[in-house]
Each structure stands twice: as C-alpha cells, then as structure tokens.
Amino acid sequence: MPVSVLFIVSAYVGHFNSVAGLAAALRRKGVEIYIAGSPVHENAARRNGFSFLSTPYLDIISTPFGIDRKFTGMNFRGVLKERMKNKEIMARFPEVVSDIQRLCRDVRPDILFFDPFMLFYYPAFYPYCKTIFALSPYPLLDPDRMVPPYTSGLIEENENVLFNKTILVWCRQFIRYTLWSLKERWVYGASLYTMMRRLSQLCNFPVKGEWAPRYVYFDVHFKSVPELVLFGKEFEFKRKAPLRTNVYYIGPCVDAAREEAPIDLHTIDIQDKLILCTLSTISFNDDINIKTRFFDQLIQAMRDRPEYTLIAALGEGLRPADFKDIPGNVYLFITVPQLKILSKADLFINHGGSNSIKEAIHFGVPVIVYPNMADQPGVAARVESHMIGKRGDFYKDNASHIGESIDEVLGNPVYLKNMYLMKARFAAYTQKPAALYKYLKEIGSY
C-alpha cells in the first residue's frame, strides 16, 4: 500500500502555496496526499491533484490566537464579549477532538505535516499518528545570540561581545510575549497556553513538558516535534549555537508547476527590462491607503523610466481604475500568475514574504523588498545581507527612492550574480541524493 500523508493547512493562501511544493514532490514519489483545511483551499487543492478534506472545526481558534485583540483597545463590554468567546471556544474542544478522531480513522495517515499556524491541534492528533512534523515556511525561529527573531529587521554584525543588539531584541521579544500572554490570560480569560492545556487534558497529552514557546505571537512549538524548514540553510544568518537535533532544512520545495490564473503576456509591450510587483496575498482594511500611496509612488517612478515595463498585482481592496494617468509601460491587475511572470522577469518588487523570496530565488530574479509584518522584516534583512536585492521602507519611500533602488538593482551586476549563486544552492536540495524523500525515510518511522 502507498504511504499516506496528511497536511493540516491554515486558511491563508500563502500557507497553502508553501506546502503545495512539498506535497507535489512527495506525490511524485508515489505518496498518497491529503490536504485538510479551510474550504477556501478546496479548488486549489483539487486543481493540483490532491485529495481535499474540509475541516471547518479546525478554524475555531483564529490563528494567530488573540492577534486581533493585540492591536485594538477594548472597553468593559468588549472584554466581557471576548471572555465569553474564549469560554465558548473551550467548550467546543470535546467536539473538535471527536472530529479529529474521525478524520484520522478515515484517512489513517502514516505521516502528518502541520502548517505552523495549525500546530495548536497537535495534541489531538498525536494518539493516531506517531510520525508528525512541523513545517516552517519561514527562516528558523530558534533563539540564537547572532540570529534575531524573523520579526526583526536587524542584521547582527558584532560577534565578539557577550551582549549585542540581537540579545537585546530577544529580551524585548520575551518581555512583550510574556506581557501579552498575561493580558490574554487575566483580561480575556484564556491565553494560547491555557487553551492548549485544556485541549491537552482531553487528549492525555503531556503539554507541560512539551510546550516550548519562542516568544513570537503566532508561533507554536513542541520540543519533541521535528521541524522541517522549507528554506535553504544558506539563506540563513550564521548561528552561534548548534542546531537542534530534530531540525532539518529540506529546501524551498517551490512547486513551479503550480496551477495559476492565466495571463496573455503577448498583449503586454515588454521593454528592455520586465519588473513584477506583488505585495501579499493578505490585505487589511487599514493598509489600503498605505498600499495606494506606495503604488502611486511606484507608478511615478516607472513614468520616469520608459525603458522598463511594470506588471503589478494590486491585491484585495484595490482596482486598476483607482489609479489615474497610468503610463504605457505600467500594467495593473488585481492578481497575476506570479510564477509565470517571474520566469520572464528581471526584477521582483515584493513584501518580503517567504514564498515570494523562495520563488524569486528559484527563478534567479533579484528583488527589492518592502517588508511590513510577521516574517517579512527578517526575510528582508537576509536579502540585504546576502546582497540578492535591496530593502526599502514601505511607509516612507517616495518615487525617487523607489526609482533609485530599481536602477541600483538592475544596473549593478552583483545582485544578479549573488542571486544566481543562491539559486544554485537552493537547487541542490532537489538534486542531491540525500534530498527530500531520503530525509523523510531517515527521520520518519515508516
């Protein structure tokens, strides 16, 4: 019988894309693939040939848990409402555990892969599958005195002192995480850990000895769960401490054959250089004005550079009609087939999302990164450190700054050279005999 693998995926489109490459690589080895997640992924999963299982009961914990409360003030009525919501969530845990039992009995997975935002449910799956991995589509988050958390844009340069900027960043991260957890527990009635403890009690899972926070709001980590990092180790900052024994870099796993919406490039008059700009699959109401300002400045920069062609994906909340006086070398869309255009592009302007950077490296396209949140600042710092592109200020850069960055990256061959070196290093993960499938056979139990 073929080995069956179950992926537990969160509702974010980027998270589905990050596991699709790994799933496709395993399927080519004859592995039976199941994707379990939000209904929003069903079409994409089936379009890519995966069996899909809708699991809306795994959406009751909004991941990152409590993040919506973190950035908003609450009055007394709002606090009571949130406390009631948390009690209702915990009251549903027995039902969720039963649904997970049913899922595991139906699929009988040999291996389980958890999206990092879904690892909260690990205790409920643990009794039914002993070969379980956490997937990290981001750089590794383990604390190290030379490697800041990926939520920081710091590039540490001081190796010779006992107390450097990175240690200060980690201390600040620990304090903020601890205060946030205390606020969640005592103001809103439940922190992520107290929720986890309640779920673990229902499953007889030893959470106290397993829980190992890394002080980022949206991270869940267990000591005994092996972590597969979907990046090349060469992209990382150099660590001072050795890696954990259950951390494995398995490469970017970019699915270059991923099904995307079509686009007819023959209708676009591509000049000397083609530039692609996409800024994220996630959009929030409060950043529409900021994105509009950025695209206005980018369009102005392109107006002064008729020798370049720009294809830009505006994302949710914006339309091409929102922009006036578009020059002939600028083409605006709501979404674009990113992989298809990257295969033709000379420069990729993006938000520093891990998927976008891995795809840029896959095609050898230098980047200009405008980080905003989550892993983006740390990814952008690594881009700049390795000189495979530049990073800018999403909130402040004007047309002049953007244009100067475009001219620098397209005009200085060192960026393209370094990007091709990184591309070759990443490509080696799929070319070496000890690559993906062998890793899983060695550290798995099947």
N, C-alpha and C positions, 0 to 999 in steps of 0.2 A: 504494500500500500504506500502511496506517496505521503511524504511528510506534510502535515497541515500546519499552517502558520496563521495566527490571528493578530491583526493590527488593531489596536484601540486608538482611535484618532479623534482629536478635538474638532470643534466646529469651524476653526479658522481655515480658509482656503490654503494659505501658505503652509500650514502644518500638513495638510493632505499632500501637497506637492513635495514636501520634504521627505515623506515616506514612500511616495509612489515609485521613486527610482530604486529603492531597496526592494520593494515588493516586486517590481518588474525583473530585477536581477535574480531574485530567488525563483520566480516563476520560470525563468529560462532554464533553471536547474531542475525543473520538474516538480517544484514545491507547489502545493495547493494553497492559494492565497485567499484569505477572507479579510475584508475591511469592515470593522464595526465602528459606527459613529453616527453623527448627526445626519438627518435626511438631506441636508444641503450637499453632501458628498455623493449621493447615490448615482447621479448621472455621470459624474466624472469617474467614479469607480467602475461602473459598468462599461463606460466608453473605453476604459483602459484594460478591460478584460478581467476584472477582479470580481469575485463574489461579494455582494454587499449585504450587510446586516444592519438594519436601522435600530439604534439603541437610544431612544429619547430619554430613557430613565437615567442615563449617564450624564445628562445635561442639568440635573437638579443643583449641582454645585457649579456656580458660574466661575469659571477659571479665567484668570487668576482670582481666587476666592477673596471677596471683600474689596477688590480693587476699585469698584465704583464708589465705595464709601470712603476710600482713602483720600480722594481728591475733592470731596464735597462736604460742606458743613451740614450738620443735622440739628434740627430743633428737637424739643422733647417728644413731640408726636412722631417725628421721623425716626428717632431712636427706638421708640416702642414698636413701630412698624417693622424695623429691621430685626429687633429681638424676636418678634413673633415669626418673622420669615425664617430665621435660623432654627427656631423650635420646630416649625413645620418641616424644614428640610431633614432634621434629625429624626423626626417621627416617620419619615418615609424610608429610612435606611433599611429596615427589615424587608420591605417590598423590593428595594433595589438589590439587596443580597439575593433574594429569591430569583429575580430576573437574571442576575449574573449566573447563578447556578444553572438555570435553564439554558442560557446561552452556551455555557461550557459543556453541558450534556449533549446539546445538539451538534456542536462543532467538534468537540473532543480535540482541541489543538495540542500539537506536540510542542509548539513554541509560541510564546506570547511576546509581542512587541508593544511597548507603551509609548505613545506620544507623551512628552514631558508634562503637558497640561492634564493628562488623564491618569497619571501615576497615583493619584489620590486613591483610586479604586483597587490598587494592587492587593491589599489585604483580603478583599472579597474574591479575587481570582486565585490567590495563592494556593488554596487547597486542591485546585483542579488542574493545575499545570505547574510543574516544578522548574521548567526551563523558561525563565522570564528575563527579558532585557528591557532596560530603559533606553530610549533613543534620545540623543541630544543633537538637534539640528543646528545648535549654536556652538561656539567655542566652549571648551570645558570650563565649568564654573568653580571647580575645586579651589579653595583659597591657597594662595602662594605669595610669598613676600615680593616676588618680581612680576606677578600677574594680577592686575586689578580685576574686580568683577566686570563682566562684559557690559554692565550697565554704565561703566565709567569710560570716558574717552582718554584717560591718562596713558601715556607711553612712559614707562619707568626707565630711567637711564642710570640710576645710582645703585650699583651692585655692591658697594664696599662699605655701606654703613648699616648699623643694626636697626636703624629706624628711618625708613624712607617714606616717600609720598604714598606708595602702594599700601603700606601698613596703615597709614592714616585713613586711606579710603576704605579699607576693610573694617577698621574700627568704627568709622562713621556708619558704614553699612550695617554692622552688627547692632549699633545703638538704635538706628532707625527701625530696623526689623523688629527688635525687641519691644520698642515702644508701640509700634503698630500692632504687634501680637497682643500686647497687654490691653490696648484700646479695644481691639476686636473682642477679647475675652470678657472684659469687665464692663464695657459700654454696650456692646451689641450682643453680648450673651454667648458668643462662641468664636474662638479663633480657629484657624486651619488645623492646629494641633488637637484642640478639643473635639473638633469634628472627626478627625482621624482616629482619636482614641475611642470615640463612640462606635464608629464603624468597625474598628478592630476588635472591640469587645464582642460584637455579634459574630465575628469570624474566628475567635480564639487566636488572634494574631498578636505576637509579642511586640507591639509598636514601640514600647519604651526603649528597648534595646536596639531597635532598627532605625528609628527616626533620626535623621542627621541633616538638619537644616543648613543651608549655605547662604542664608541671610539675604535672599532676593525674594520679593513678594510672590512671584509666580513660579518659584522653584519648589518641587517636592523631591526628596531624596531619601533612599533607604540604603543602609550600609551594605547589605548582602546582595543587592540587585546589581548585576553587571551593567555597565553603561557603555553603549556604543555611540561614539562620536562621529557624526556624519560630516566630517571635515578631514582635510589632510593635516597631519600633525605639523607640517612645515608652515602652515598659516599661523600657527600659534606663537605667542611670545615664549621665550625660553624660560622654563621653570627652574627654580632653585631646588625644590624638593622633588623626589621621585614620584612617578605616577602611582596611583592606587593599582593594586594587582588586578582589579576587576574593571579597569578602564581600557577600552580598545578603540583605536582610530581605524575605521573601516573605509575612509574616503568619502567623497561628496555624494556618491550614488545619484548623480543627476540623470534623470530619465529624458534623454534628448529626443526620444520618440513620443513624448507625451502628447496626447491629443489636445489641440488648441483651436480656438476660433480662427477661421480662415481670414487672410488678407491678401489682396492683389497688389503686390509691390510694383507691378508694371504700370500702375496708374500714378505712381509717385516718381517725380523727376528727381532722381538722386544725383547730387552734385559730386564734388571731389571727395567729401567725407560724409558718412552717414552717422548721425547721433540718435541714440534711443534714450528716452527719458520715461521711467515709471517710478512712482513714489510709494507704492504699497498696495496690498490687497485689503488693508484695513483703513477705514476712514471714520473720523469722528466729527460730529457737528461743529465742535468748537475749533477745528483746524481748517475748515473750508476757507475762511478768509485768509489764513496764512498760506494755504496752498495756492489760492488765487493770486496773492501777491507774488509768490515765487514764480508761478508760470508767467505772469506779466513780465517779470524781470528777465526770465529766460527767453521769452519771445523777443524782447527788446534786444538782448544780446545777439540773437540769431538774425535780427533785422540788419545788424551791422556786419554780418558775416555771410554774405550770399553764397560763398563758395562751399558752405556746409548745408546739409539737409537734416532737419529735426523731425523725428516721429515721436510724439508724446502721448502717453496714456494718462488721461486726467483723473481717472478713478471715480468712485462713487461720489455723488454730490455736485459734480461739475459737468458741464457740457461744452462742446466746441463753440456753441452760439454765445456762451458767456464772455467770449473774448472778441474784441473788435480789431480791425485793421491788421489781420494776420498776413505776414509777408508770404510770398510764394514759396519760400524754402521751408515753411513750417506746416506740418500736418498733424492735426489734433484728433484724437479718438477718445472714447470713454475707456475702452480696453483694447489691448493689442495682443497678438500671439508673440509673447516675449522671446521664446526660443528661436522661432523662425527669423525674427528681425535681428536678434543677437548674432545669428550665424552670418549676417551680412554687415553688421555694424563695425564702426571704427572706434566708437566711444559710447559708454553706457553711464548716464546720469541716473542715480538711484538713491534710495533712502538708507542703504546700508543693511537691508535685511539679509539674513544668512543665505537664503535661497538665491537671491539676486546675485550676490557676490560669487557663490559657487558656480552659478550658471555663466557669469562673466568669465570666470577662470576657465571653465570648460571650453568656451569658445575663444579664449585668449584676447578678450576685449578690455582694454584699460578703462578705469572708472573714475567718476567724480561722485563722491558720496556726501549726502546731506542728511546726517542722522537726526533722529527725533526722539526715540524712546526705546525701551526694552534692551535688546542685544545690539541695537544699531550703533550706539557710541563706541562700544568695544570693537565691533567689526570694523568700523571706520578707522579706529586707531591702528588696527593691524594692517589695513590697506595702506595707510600712510607710512607705517613703519617699514613695510616691505617694498615701498615705492612702486606699487602696481596701480597707483592712482593718487588722487588728492581728496581731501575732505574740506567741505565748506560749512558755512553757517546757514542753516535752513531759514532762520528767523531774520538774519541781518543782511546777507549778501544781496547786492543790487546787480543791475545788468553789467556794470563794469567789472565787479568781482567775478561774476559767473563767466563772462567773456574771457577774462584773463586766465581763469582755470582751464577753460576749453582750449585756448591757444597753447597753454603750457603743456597739457597732457597730449594733445595731438601733435605739437611741434617738437617735443623732447623725446627722442627715441628710447630713452632709458625706461620709460613706463611700459612701452610695448615689449621691450626686451625682458624686463622683470616679470611681466605678466606671462610671457611665453615660458619662462623658467618655472613659474608657479604652475602653469598648465601642465607641463611635463611631469612635475612632481605629483600632481593630483591624478594624472592619467595612469601613473604607475600603480595606483591602488587597484585598478581593474586589470592590469597587465601582469602583475606578479602572481606566481602560483599560490602564494600564501595569502591571497586576497580574500574577498568577502566570504565565499562559501566555506573555505577551509577554516577561517576564523570561527564560524558558527559550529562547524563539526568538532573543532577542538574544545571550545568552551561550553558547548551545549551537551546535552545528555542523551541525544538520540542516535 
